[in-house]
């Protein structure tokens, strides 16, 4: 585990600050959960942790076997796909709003108080 070390700007600890600043190059806030590359796999992992989605996925897999086939394969997949797409769209919009909020916070001006 890496801990963030904050040193006051009083000149005495300049050497320690230079050593610690190698590990922490930025001071930005990031509350988003996904990136462009991790959105699909990570979101699918989160969706299939829910018991309802696993149940519908089990029905889809079960319906691909001809001995247990009850409905057409496409009709069985339709509810699962609709629920997954709706949840993905909701998560994407929520994560984008978090990204925009983080961007406004990270580019806002701050005031530093020093004794």
VMD Tcl script that draws the C-alpha trace (Angstrom):
set ca {
  {0.00 0.00 0.00}
  {1.21 3.47 -0.86}
  {0.30 6.34 1.39}
  {0.08 9.93 0.26}
  {2.49 12.14 2.17}
  {1.72 15.84 2.42}
  {4.51 18.23 3.38}
  {3.96 21.89 4.22}
  {5.74 24.40 2.02}
  {8.07 25.83 4.65}
  {11.40 25.04 2.98}
  {12.75 22.73 5.71}
  {11.49 19.50 4.18}
  {12.28 20.18 0.53}
  {14.43 17.06 0.21}
  {11.68 14.79 1.61}
  {9.12 16.41 -0.66}
  {11.23 15.79 -3.77}
  {11.58 12.14 -2.83}
  {7.86 11.67 -2.12}
  {6.69 13.56 -5.21}
  {8.22 10.93 -7.50}
  {5.47 8.50 -6.52}
  {2.55 10.97 -6.67}
  {2.74 13.04 -9.82}
  {-0.75 14.47 -9.63}
  {-3.30 15.58 -7.14}
  {-6.46 14.96 -9.11}
  {-9.70 13.43 -7.99}
  {-11.05 10.43 -9.88}
  {-14.35 8.87 -8.85}
  {-15.17 7.17 -12.14}
  {-15.37 3.42 -12.16}
  {-14.67 2.61 -15.81}
  {-12.32 3.56 -18.63}
  {-12.91 3.13 -22.36}
  {-11.17 -0.24 -22.34}
  {-12.55 -1.67 -19.12}
  {-16.18 -0.64 -19.48}
  {-17.56 -3.75 -21.20}
  {-15.77 -6.50 -19.23}
  {-16.05 -4.80 -15.88}
  {-19.70 -3.85 -16.39}
  {-20.61 -7.37 -17.49}
  {-18.87 -8.74 -14.42}
  {-20.88 -6.37 -12.23}
  {-24.13 -7.26 -14.01}
  {-23.67 -11.01 -13.65}
  {-23.01 -10.69 -9.94}
  {-26.74 -10.07 -9.62}
  {-28.77 -13.21 -9.10}
  {-31.56 -12.26 -11.51}
  {-29.18 -11.78 -14.41}
  {-27.51 -15.10 -13.65}
  {-30.92 -16.80 -13.67}
  {-31.78 -15.44 -17.12}
  {-28.31 -16.33 -18.38}
  {-28.82 -19.88 -17.10}
  {-32.12 -20.04 -19.03}
  {-30.40 -18.84 -22.19}
  {-27.66 -21.45 -21.88}
  {-30.18 -24.16 -21.06}
  {-32.31 -23.26 -24.08}
  {-29.36 -23.87 -26.45}
  {-29.59 -27.61 -25.78}
  {-32.12 -29.25 -28.11}
  {-33.37 -31.68 -25.45}
  {-34.55 -28.89 -23.13}
  {-35.50 -26.31 -25.73}
  {-38.79 -24.63 -24.84}
  {-38.77 -21.37 -26.81}
  {-36.79 -20.10 -29.74}
  {-33.25 -19.25 -28.74}
  {-33.58 -15.61 -29.70}
  {-36.73 -15.10 -27.64}
  {-35.04 -16.43 -24.52}
  {-32.06 -14.10 -25.01}
  {-34.25 -11.01 -25.52}
  {-35.08 -10.24 -21.83}
  {-31.47 -10.69 -20.76}
  {-30.14 -8.47 -23.55}
  {-32.70 -5.74 -22.82}
  {-31.90 -5.71 -19.10}
  {-28.13 -5.75 -19.70}
  {-28.30 -2.95 -22.28}
  {-30.50 -0.78 -20.07}
  {-28.15 -1.27 -17.11}
  {-25.08 -0.58 -19.28}
  {-26.57 2.64 -20.62}
  {-27.50 3.76 -17.10}
  {-24.00 2.98 -15.79}
  {-22.34 4.71 -18.73}
  {-24.39 7.88 -18.22}
  {-23.71 7.83 -14.48}
  {-19.98 7.32 -15.00}
  {-19.84 10.12 -17.59}
  {-21.52 12.49 -15.15}
  {-18.95 11.54 -12.52}
  {-16.21 12.22 -15.07}
  {-17.62 15.68 -15.81}
  {-17.90 16.49 -12.11}
  {-14.33 15.30 -11.49}
  {-13.15 17.46 -14.36}
  {-14.78 20.59 -12.92}
  {-13.36 19.85 -9.46}
  {-9.85 19.14 -10.79}
  {-9.71 22.36 -12.81}
  {-11.17 24.62 -10.15}
  {-8.97 27.17 -8.42}
  {-7.95 26.51 -4.86}
  {-6.49 28.60 -2.12}
  {-3.58 27.32 -0.07}
  {-3.12 28.64 3.44}
  {0.33 28.59 4.99}
  {1.40 29.91 8.37}
}
mol new
graphics top color blue
foreach p $ca { graphics top sphere $p radius 0.5 }
foreach p [lrange $ca 0 end-1] q [lrange $ca 1 end] { graphics top cylinder $p $q radius 0.2 }
display resetview
